[in-house]
């Protein structure tokens, strides 16, 4: 009798153990950013910044639903989940996404990236596009992006790190050179009248004035320096055209500036990702939001300092 009772208790414990299982999962969105608070079944959990969360799942329930604010609900077979699984929840679009470099890489890839680098100066839309952070993140995903071009020319089977970087840097540098050239041509043709344009979503006269002050201070080298400064780089080539900068001189600084900017940002993203992963075991892909904030802060700090300092001095 006692043996039967003991056997029954052991069986019951075994069933409970099988039914309840603690799992560590990684919950991210399509941009590879961690999901915050998430409902799994009838329980709510708070993930860590990188999306990691430990959950107690009742495997006897079969199907479970994961839901979170601003995300589409996802139903999964609970029995198929394993420790360490990565689950992707689809984030609904918000206007904040346009400041996320991963938004452009995910939805447009290499071709949209090329267009954006051109548009920053060629279409004067650079002051709200995340050019610096986009290039940095492109360096992290250099292999994926270069494959898009290599596939077009039938060379996608070539797996070389140096080739991926060369292809990506070459295409984006050319896009930057062409964008500046269009800006210079616009400055030559219609530049003076731009000082009388009304402000709108794609154009701010104060950026044009700041760019001219930057150009007056640094001369032709401003075309190179401006590449690393948001707002300024959008209008620097226009100023070059307005003041009648020699075409050969402009072309030289344009080529040097575009190549320096593209190569430095892409190489920084690519090799910093490798170094950080090797030294600390950390994936920069999991820290993209923090990286973007740091890059935006660093690149806009000189512009903001000049704006507020000049304003204070004038007052």
Protein Blocks (a to p, Z undefined) as FASTA:
>chain_A
ZZmmmmmmmmmmmmmmmmpccdddddddfkopacfdddehjaccdddfkopacddddfkn
opacdddehiacddddfklpcehiacdddddddfklmmpmklmmmmnmmmlmmmmmmmmm
mnopmmmccfklmmmmmmmmmmmmmmmmmmmnopampccfklmmmmmmmmmmmmmmmmmm
mmmmmmmmmmmmmmmpccdfkbcfklmmmmmmmmmmnmmmlmmmmmmpghjlmmmmmmmm
mnopafklmmmmmmmmmmmmmmmmmmmmmmmmmmmmmmnopafklmmmmmmmmmmmmmmm
mmmmmmmmmmmmmZZ
